[in-house]
Amino acid sequence: MRKQKRDRSSTLYNRGFNAGISGKSREECPVNNADMRSCWMTGWREGREAHWNGMSGVSAIQINPSLA
């Protein structure tokens, strides 16, 4: 069975989230295209918010909806 490729925007969002949760600067965004940069920055902002709220590691990535 072939794996389905993810669209570029969700991949950039996930990478931005991981950068934000690990405390990296937004200046490290690897994208120059405005639309794609927006996806990365949205993930980065949410990752920074999760970082500030004390989430890290698996708890930040997999939030249990019954506990939230």
SVG drawing of the C-alpha trace seen along z (x, -y; Angstrom):
<svg xmlns="http://www.w3.org/2000/svg" viewBox="-13 -37 30 39">
<polyline fill="none" stroke="black" stroke-width="0.4" points="0.0,0.0 1.4,-3.4 1.7,-6.1 -0.2,-9.3 1.9,-12.4 0.9,-15.1 0.3,-18.5 3.2,-21.0 1.2,-23.3 0.5,-20.7 4.2,-19.7 5.3,-23.3 2.8,-23.8 4.1,-20.7 7.7,-21.8 6.8,-25.3 5.0,-23.9 8.0,-21.7 10.3,-24.7 8.0,-26.8 7.7,-24.1 11.4,-23.7 11.9,-27.4 13.5,-28.3 13.3,-31.8 10.8,-32.7 13.8,-34.0 14.6,-30.3 11.7,-30.0 13.1,-28.1 10.5,-29.4 10.5,-32.6 7.1,-32.2 4.5,-34.3 1.7,-31.7 4.0,-28.9 5.7,-31.1 2.2,-31.8 1.7,-28.1 5.0,-27.7 4.4,-30.9 1.0,-29.7 2.5,-26.4 5.3,-28.3 2.9,-30.6 0.8,-27.7 4.0,-25.9 5.3,-28.9 1.9,-29.2 2.1,-25.5 5.7,-26.0 4.6,-29.0 1.7,-26.9 4.2,-24.4 3.7,-21.7 6.6,-19.8 7.4,-16.5 4.5,-14.2 2.0,-16.1 2.3,-19.0 1.8,-17.0 -0.9,-14.6 -3.4,-16.5 -6.0,-14.2 -9.4,-15.8 -11.0,-14.4 -8.5,-16.3 -8.6,-19.5"/>
</svg>
